[in-house]
Every structure is written in structure tokens, then in C-alpha cells.
Amino acid sequence: MRALGVHVDLGGRPVLRGVDLVARSGEVTAIVGPNGAGKSTLLSVLAGLVQPHAGTVEHADAASIAFVPQRSALSDRLPITVGELVAMGRWQHTGFWRPLSRADRAIVADALDTVGMTELRRRPVAELSGGQRQRALIAQGLAQQARLLLLDEPMSALDTSAREAVADAISRATAAGTAVVAVTHDLDALPAAASIVRLAPPEGDR
């Protein structure tokens, strides 16, 4: 996946100016910068959720992108279990109206195990802590088995054991050939990044 010269304005205000990014198979690309620098906006551009006003984003197949937002995107009122949430990651392959196959269920089980959530698979999502929600969302992204995995602050508010589980999950994804792009405030918490994109607020916002 490649982004070249990306410009984005939101609400008439410049957010991104001339950003370049290349995400390669089997590597981690980190996006860093202060609050207001447009990190999450850039991730949304890569996911196809925000269209740039200038520049290009090239990737082989939009269906091969898994976007994992921050845990705050998960509603307290979602009436499903952790296992059901993670199983939703298979919908783009099966359709939401079809039951999961044995192979799909094995993929879901592996994703839960990778982030250390197997024992919580029957717990309602509404009962999860913030860190558990983040891990459940990451497991859903892993279950998609996408070629490009986009993570928005995957280590935020996690304790040490949860950080280790998420770092291991990222390492497994890259070992399987997935390109990972992660927004982070803590580079040391991520597996070693092959490249780092450093963003700064546009001139008028500094």
C-alpha cells in the first residue's frame, strides 16, 4: 500500500499536507506525532473512510483492509459477546447471513487466543474493561486475515500483560505477511517498526 502527497482539509481547516507513506508486506509502519497532527485522519484515509483532497492512495483491494479503531468506538450498548464481536471479522468472507464454517470458527478461536481473550469469549462486550475492549477489537481485525491491518493506538491504556499480547499479535500478523500500520504514542511498545511516519500539525495550528 502506498500513499503519496496526501492532503486533507476537515471543516475548512488543513489537517494533512503532502504526507507520503509506504506499507510493505510483513512490516510494521508506525505513525507518530502530537495530538492534532492528523494521525487518526491519515489512518482513516488509508482505510478509505476519508477521501483526500489531493494526493493518491494505492492498494490492491479495499476488501483486504482491516481497520481497528480505538476502543472508544465500541458502544456500551452492543448486545453481543466477545466471541460474536470477533466472529464479525469473518463477515466480509462469508456474508453476515451465513453461519461460520469450521475453518472460520478456527480462525476466530486463533484470533481470540492470540490476544489472550479465549476465556472471555462468552462475556458480553458491555462488561469489558477498556483494555479488554481494545484486545477484542484487535482480535476482530486479525480474524479478517487482511493483507493490510490498520491499528489506531492499539497499546493505549493497556497493562503490561495486555501490551505483550497485542505486540505478539502484531508480530504474528507480520510473520504471516500482513502489512501493519499503527498510530502510536509509544514506539517502544510496538514490535520494531520498519518505517516511521512523523506528523506535525499544519503551520497555522502550531
C-alpha positions in Angstrom: 0.0 0.0 0.0 1.3 3.4 -0.9 0.1 7.0 -0.1 1.6 9.9 -2.0 1.2 13.6 -1.3 -1.9 13.2 0.7 -3.7 16.5 1.6 -6.8 16.6 3.8 -8.9 19.5 5.0 -11.6 19.0 7.6 -14.2 21.7 8.4 -12.2 24.1 6.2 -9.0 23.5 8.3 -5.9 21.8 6.9 -5.2 18.5 8.7 -2.7 16.7 6.5 -0.3 18.3 4.0 1.7 16.3 1.5 2.0 13.1 3.5 3.8 10.1 2.0 3.6 6.5 3.4 4.5 3.1 2.1 3.3 -0.1 4.0 5.1 -3.2 2.9 4.0 -6.8 3.4 5.4 -8.3 6.6 6.4 -5.0 8.1 5.2 -2.5 10.7 4.8 1.1 9.8 4.3 3.5 12.7 2.5 6.8 12.6 3.6 9.2 15.3 3.1 12.8 16.2 1.4 15.1 18.8 -2.3 15.5 19.3 -3.8 17.4 16.4 -1.2 16.2 13.9 -3.8 14.2 11.9 -2.6 10.7 12.8 -6.1 9.1 13.1 -7.2 11.1 10.0 -4.3 9.6 8.0 -5.4 6.1 9.2 -8.9 6.8 8.0 -7.6 7.9 4.6 -5.7 4.6 4.3 -8.9 2.7 5.3 -10.9 4.5 2.6 -13.2 6.2 5.2 -11.9 9.7 4.4 -11.1 10.9 0.8 -8.0 13.1 0.4 -8.5 16.4 -1.3 -5.2 15.8 -3.1 -2.7 13.0 -3.5 -3.3 9.3 -4.1 -3.7 6.1 -2.1 -2.9 2.9 -3.9 -3.7 -0.6 -2.6 -4.6 -3.8 -4.4 -8.0 -4.4 -2.9 -10.1 -2.4 -0.4 -11.6 -5.7 0.8 -8.2 -6.8 2.1 -8.0 -3.9 4.7 -8.8 -4.4 8.3 -9.3 -1.2 10.3 -9.2 -1.4 14.1 -10.3 1.8 15.8 -9.7 2.8 19.4 -11.8 1.1 22.0 -14.0 4.2 22.4 -15.6 3.3 19.1 -17.2 0.3 20.7 -20.7 1.1 22.1 -21.5 0.1 25.7 -24.9 -1.0 24.4 -23.7 -3.5 21.9 -25.7 -6.6 22.9 -23.2 -9.3 21.8 -20.5 -11.4 23.3 -16.7 -11.1 22.7 -16.8 -14.2 20.5 -19.6 -12.8 18.4 -17.8 -9.5 18.0 -14.6 -11.3 16.8 -16.7 -13.5 14.5 -17.9 -10.4 12.8 -14.4 -10.2 11.3 -15.3 -13.1 9.1 -18.4 -11.4 7.6 -16.6 -10.0 4.5 -15.7 -13.6 3.6 -19.0 -15.3 4.5 -21.7 -12.6 4.5 -23.4 -11.8 7.8 -26.4 -14.1 7.0 -24.4 -17.3 6.7 -23.2 -19.4 9.7 -19.5 -19.7 10.1 -17.8 -22.8 8.7 -15.5 -24.9 10.8 -12.5 -23.2 9.2 -14.0 -19.7 10.1 -14.6 -20.8 13.7 -10.9 -22.0 13.9 -9.8 -18.6 12.6 -11.9 -16.8 15.2 -10.6 -19.1 18.0 -7.0 -18.4 17.0 -7.6 -14.6 16.9 -9.1 -14.8 20.5 -6.1 -16.9 21.7 -3.6 -14.6 20.1 -4.8 -11.6 22.2 -5.4 -13.6 25.3 -9.2 -13.4 25.2 -10.3 -17.1 24.8 -11.6 -17.3 28.4 -13.7 -14.2 27.9 -15.3 -15.3 24.6 -18.8 -15.6 26.2 -18.6 -12.4 28.1 -20.9 -9.5 27.0 -18.9 -6.8 25.3 -20.6 -4.2 27.6 -18.9 -5.8 30.6 -15.3 -5.5 29.3 -12.7 -3.1 30.6 -11.2 -0.6 28.3 -8.1 -2.7 27.7 -10.2 -5.8 27.1 -12.2 -3.9 24.5 -9.1 -2.9 22.7 -7.9 -6.5 22.6 -11.3 -7.7 21.4 -11.3 -5.2 18.5 -7.7 -6.3 17.5 -8.9 -9.9 17.6 -11.7 -8.9 15.2 -9.2 -7.3 12.9 -7.0 -10.4 13.0 -9.9 -12.6 12.2 -10.4 -10.8 8.9 -7.0 -12.1 7.8 -6.5 -8.9 5.7 -3.4 -8.0 3.8 -3.3 -4.6 5.5 -4.0 -4.1 9.2 -4.6 -0.6 10.4 -4.4 0.0 14.2 -5.4 3.2 15.9 -3.5 3.4 19.3 -3.5 -0.3 19.8 -1.5 -0.1 23.1 -3.4 2.8 24.7 -4.5 2.1 28.3 -3.3 -1.5 28.3 -1.5 -3.1 31.2 1.9 -4.8 30.7 0.5 -8.3 30.0 -2.1 -7.0 27.5 0.6 -4.9 25.7 2.7 -8.0 25.4 -0.3 -10.0 24.0 -1.0 -7.2 21.4 2.7 -6.9 20.5 2.7 -10.7 19.9 -0.4 -10.5 17.8 1.2 -7.8 15.6 4.3 -9.9 15.3 2.3 -12.9 14.2 0.4 -10.9 11.7 3.6 -9.5 10.1 5.1 -13.0 10.1 2.1 -14.2 8.1 2.9 -11.4 5.5 0.4 -8.8 6.7 1.4 -5.1 6.4 0.6 -3.3 9.7 0.2 0.4 10.0 -0.2 1.6 13.6 -0.8 5.0 15.2 1.1 5.2 18.5 2.3 7.5 21.2 4.7 4.8 22.4 7.1 3.4 19.8 8.8 1.2 22.3 5.5 -0.8 22.9 5.3 -1.8 19.3 7.3 -4.5 17.6 10.2 -2.8 15.7 8.8 -0.6 13.0 10.5 -0.8 9.6 9.5 2.8 8.9 8.1 5.7 10.9 5.9 8.5 9.5 6.2 11.6 11.8 3.4 14.1 11.5 3.2 17.6 12.8 0.2 20.0 13.0 -0.1 22.3 10.0 1.7 25.6 10.4 -1.4 27.5 11.4 -2.1 25.1 14.3 1.3 25.2 16.0 
